[in-house]
Amino acid sequence: MTVKRTRVSSTVAYDAVAHERLRSRGGVVCWHVGAWQPPTDVYENDDGVVVRVEVAGMHSEDFSISLAGSRLIVAGTRVDPAPKRTYHQMEIRFGEFHAEVHLPWPVEPEDVAASYADGFLEVHLPRPGAQRVPVVGAEREED
């Protein structure tokens, strides 16, 4: 299996010009909005596009995954379970997150598969099937 690397844009500030430039070239665009940005990989394989989000400490019911045409939206809230008096170091992020991935093709929602295991949410978006083009009968030239 060959894996095609796809250029991904991940920024808090939305850049409409860069977004459209990437989409016009058939690229996959991903950006994050919210209190924190979980690390997100977007890659293409033989079957389609895989979006892999690293979000440890959550449950599958903590996620909201929606699809609108060629736009996948993954959102959720990671809650800090234990009260703290004073932080000496704070690197683990909590709160709301929202990641959007724009795909180069539309995907049917019933074809999307998602799973959450070992702190990773994986969403599999299949490549569209080949479309059949009807061939109209052509007259053969006689030699």
N, C-alpha and C positions, 0 to 999 in steps of 0.2 A: 504494500500500500504506500502510495506517495502522499505526502502531506504538503499542501501548498500554504506557504506563509502568507497571511493577509495583513496589510497595514492597518493598524488600529490607532485611533485617536482617543486618548483618555484624558480629558481635562475638565476642570470644574466650570470654567468659562466656556460658553458655547460660541464657536466661531462658525457662522453660517457660510461664509465664503469657502473656508477649508472643507467644511462638511460637504457642500455641493460639489466641490472639485473632486473629492475622493469618490463620492457616489457616482459621478458622471463617468469615472474610469472603472466602474464595476467593483469598487472596494467595499469592504465592510467597515462601518463606522460605529464606534462605541464611545459613549460618554456617560459620566456619573454626575448625579445631582443628589445632594443630601448632606447629612451631618458627617458622613464618612464614606470613603470609596473602597469597597473591598477589591482586592486584586482580581482582575478579570482577564482571562485568556479567551480569545476568539480565534479559532482556526478552522481550516477547511480540510476535509478528508474525502475519500472516494464517495462517501454517502451523502455529504452535505456540509453544513456548518455546525460546529460544536461551540457552545458558550459555556465556559467553566469558571465559576465564581467561588473564591475561597472565603467561606463564611462559617467558621467553626463556632460551636456552641449554640446552634439553632436547631429547630425541628422542621421537618418538611412542611408542616402546616403554618410555619411562620413566614412563608414566602408567598408573594403574589406574582404569578407569571401570566402575562397577557400578550396577545399577538394581534396586531392590526396591520393587515397586508404584509408589507416587508419590514415591519418594525416590531421587535421583541422588547418587552419591558419587564425587567426583573426588579422587584421592590420588596422591602421587608423592614423589620425593626429588630435589632439585636438588643436585648435588655440586659443590663448589668444585674446579676442575681444577688449580689451581696452588698450590703451597705458598707461604706468606708468612712473613716474619720478623717484621715489625711493621706494623700497620695505622696509617695516618695519618688515614684516613677510611673508615668502613664503612657503606655504605647498601644494597648488594646482598645480599639474603638467600639463604641456602643451608640445606639440611636438608629434613626432612619437612614436607609440608603435606597437609591434608585439608579439603576443602570439601564440605558437604552442602547440597543444594537440595531443598526439599520443594515438590512441585507440587500444584496444585489438582485434578489428575486422575491416574489410573494410566496408565502407558505400557508398552507391550509392548517388551521388550528388542530384538527383531529390527527394530523400527521406528526405533530410535535411530541417528543417524549422527554420527560424530565425525571431526574433522580437525585437524591441527596444522600451522601454517604461519606463518612470520615472527614467531615468538615468542608466538603466540596459539593456544590450544586452544579449539575451538568444538564444542559438543555441541548437536545439533538434536533436540528432542523434539516429535514431532508432536501436534497437537490431536486428540482422539478423534473418530472419525467419527460421523456422525449415526446414532442407533439407530432402527431401524424398529419401530414399535409396530403390532401386528396390530389391525385394525379388525374387530370382530365385526359381522356383518350385523344391521342394525336394521330393524324393520318400519316401513314408511312409513305415515303417517297419511293417510287418505282425506279429502278436503274435502267 
